[in-house]
Amino acid sequence: MAQYPLYTFGGGGPVIHLAVANGFPPQTYRPLLAPFADAYRVVCLPPRALWPQIGPPPAQPGSWRELADDLLAGLRAHDLNGVIAVGHSFGGVASLLAVLDEPERFRALILLDPTILPPHVMDAIKAVRQQGGELRLPLVEGALKRRSRFADAEEAFAYWRGKPLFSDWSDSALWLYTDSMTRPAADGGLELAWSPAWEAYYYQSIYANTWDDLPRLDALLPVLVIGGETTDTFVAESRERAQALLPNARFVTIAGHGHLFPHSAPDETRRVIREWLTSVGA
Amino acid sequence: MSLEITTLTHTSPFGPVMTTPFFRHIPPAERLLVLLPGRGYTVNHPILFHLLYLALENGWDALPVSYGFQTSGGDFRPEQFPLLQEDVALATAPALANSYRHLCVAGKSLGTPLAVDLARSAKADSVSLILLTPVGGVMQVLDGVRTLAVIGTNDPLYSPDVVRLTESDAHVDWRVYDGLNHSLIVEGDWRASLAALREIMDVCEWFLREHG
């Protein structure tokens, strides 16, 4: 069982499983998800980046299919069935792939600003890979350049407080991030718990076939797709195409928030999810 | 082919924050193709979609632009044209700052006057235009910019007189396709539409190779 660590938000009843975004530990989703423990058992199978003693990532890029494979293996290992899958960013894609592989294990799917880039971007990524070329994504270089050492939690909090990425996060949300993203380093101070190398590996391994997979999803189970109004990831072009491919899904936009709305607008996001779960009887 | 894919962000005069993917070769190319869609014919419609890859395969960097009114779900009124010009200027400025030697601007319908605007103000050594279903008047204001113009005879915008008057210009190559409508398809005949798409792609590839 130790191979698939399980983080629990508490609760009992039907299972809600969270697949996190790249670089965001499950604890950062507590404001959004912990209140669901009043009616659900809320859990998260963290990706390998957060597994104890995991070491560095593979030298060559892989695929987000590995995330889906781990997710399914973890659900099996912990005997979790009838799962309401919630996935944020690349966790959304991992959840989507897991549902397509083993739909009987799931009862609903909730995608939070999934990393489904516009078709011409996905196709360019596929073309580069097919031709064996180099694919350079700024997110990869950004991850590798990320500051990874801090003297203490206060220093880390102050550093991130000044970053535009977190400008619309509350202090309490940022403290959850600070506490879960850092761990004691062997030689003193703090280091990142989700290493920059793993973060870069996941970005480099971006899954580019989602547009081919999406139409298969529509008839399988109820789907809710929530996007941030100012997202730079699940942009309007992607949302419109996804809506055309998933005519039975419900699409909602969180106004005034970007890709990280599950962290910056947890109450509104939870309200949308709860209303939808009630409406589909999940 | 090795590519760097970045995202350019600007706030559209129509309201929304726009993210424009910018495809750059590794190592950097000296040629850039900017794609300006039509009102409803977006960069994901067949000709512009394939033109992007055709350009990348031929060593051009590429910038497929979308307009703010498309993203906000609203419509476009002719009096908003200055906003559209500003939208395009904001979307393209960071890419054009890379000082390309060769610039080609491809426009479809509503995108054709915008393409002409951009070409006329560009600072590249050589500038060219691909005008797909050019709208009224743009063919008369090309100012000697090397241009490939494509239209079908079933397009309400098709004017044999405009073609006749401008085809003698040594800078202009006209391709007029029998039976194609404003979407550059043959209505009710997918085989003929696909054949036309192939022909149009071939002529675009020829044009980019000749003028890049």
Boltz contact constraints between the chains, C-beta under 6 A:
constraints:
  - contact:
      token1: [A, 119]
      token2: [B, 44]
      max_distance: 6.0
  - contact:
      token1: [A, 120]
      token2: [B, 52]
      max_distance: 6.0
  - contact:
      token1: [A, 120]
      token2: [B, 64]
      max_distance: 6.0
  - contact:
      token1: [A, 121]
      token2: [B, 21]
      max_distance: 6.0
  - contact:
      token1: [A, 124]
      token2: [B, 23]
      max_distance: 6.0
  - contact:
      token1: [A, 128]
      token2: [B, 1]
      max_distance: 6.0
  - contact:
      token1: [A, 128]
      token2: [B, 3]
      max_distance: 6.0
  - contact:
      token1: [A, 131]
      token2: [B, 1]
      max_distance: 6.0
  - contact:
      token1: [A, 133]
      token2: [B, 1]
      max_distance: 6.0
  - contact:
      token1: [A, 133]
      token2: [B, 2]
      max_distance: 6.0
  - contact:
      token1: [A, 134]
      token2: [B, 2]
      max_distance: 6.0
  - contact:
      token1: [A, 134]
      token2: [B, 26]
      max_distance: 6.0
  - contact:
      token1: [A, 136]
      token2: [B, 4]
      max_distance: 6.0
  - contact:
      token1: [A, 136]
      token2: [B, 26]
      max_distance: 6.0
  - contact:
      token1: [A, 137]
      token2: [B, 5]
      max_distance: 6.0
  - contact:
      token1: [A, 138]
      token2: [B, 6]
      max_distance: 6.0
  - contact:
      token1: [A, 230]
      token2: [B, 17]
      max_distance: 6.0
  - contact:
      token1: [A, 232]
      token2: [B, 19]
      max_distance: 6.0
  - contact:
      token1: [A, 235]
      token2: [B, 19]
      max_distance: 6.0
  - contact:
      token1: [A, 236]
      token2: [B, 71]
      max_distance: 6.0
